[in-house]
Each structure stands twice: as C-alpha cells, then as structure tokens.
Amino acid sequence: MELNDLKTMLQIKQDDTKRDKILNLIIKNTKQALSFKLGLKVDDNIPSELDFILLEVSVKRYNRLANEGMSSYSQEGQSITFSTNDFDEFANDIANWKDENSVKDNNSGAFLFI
C-alpha cells in the first residue's frame, strides 16, 4: 500500500503534504502489526493480496486519531463505537492466508518437566 492510496481513501488531496508524516507512521505501524499477525519476518513484504487489509486498517487508525484508547465516543447526538482490535473483521482473511501458505501460529507453548 502506498501513501497515495491512503490519501485517496481519506479524500486528502495528493498535493496536501501536511499530514504525510502521521499517515506514513500509521502505514508503518499497520504493516508491522499485520506482519506479526501473518507470522512474517520483519523484512518480509506484506502479500499483495492482503494489501486491502493495510488500507482498511490504516483508515480506521487515522479516523480514530485523538480518540485512542476509547471504545466509544459521542457528542451532540453523534455516537461512534470503535472496535477493540482493528484487525478483527479480517481474522478470517488472515487465517485463510496462513492456512494456504502453511504458516503455523506460534502461540502453542511447550513445557519441559525436569
């Protein structure tokens, strides 16, 4: 995913650069989080077929700026509820990709009895 894609989705003009620093940070953090969820190494690229997750989660994170840590927000009759995990709606897509690419979760522990 590129900065221009995120700007287009957020309806920010491409020549408007005043938010580029925060947008790039959102993209970077979202890539790191998705890489971790996919079981990829730090230097691995996000598979192109999952780029839509990067874009959608980046939009969510941008829209939640100044409301971090809140589960809901309301003002003057408008109410917004935030998901506790930005990736929840993509859990099936992530699991399917991991299955198709034989990536195993590392959350199963091992015990050594002495």
Buried (B, 14 or more C-beta within 10 A) or exposed (E): BEBEBBBEBEEBEEEEEEBEEEBEEBBEEBBEBBBEBBBBEEEEEBBEEBBEBBBBBBBBBBEBEEEEEEEEEEEEEEEEEBEEEBBEEBEEBBEEBBEEEEBEEEEEEEEEEE
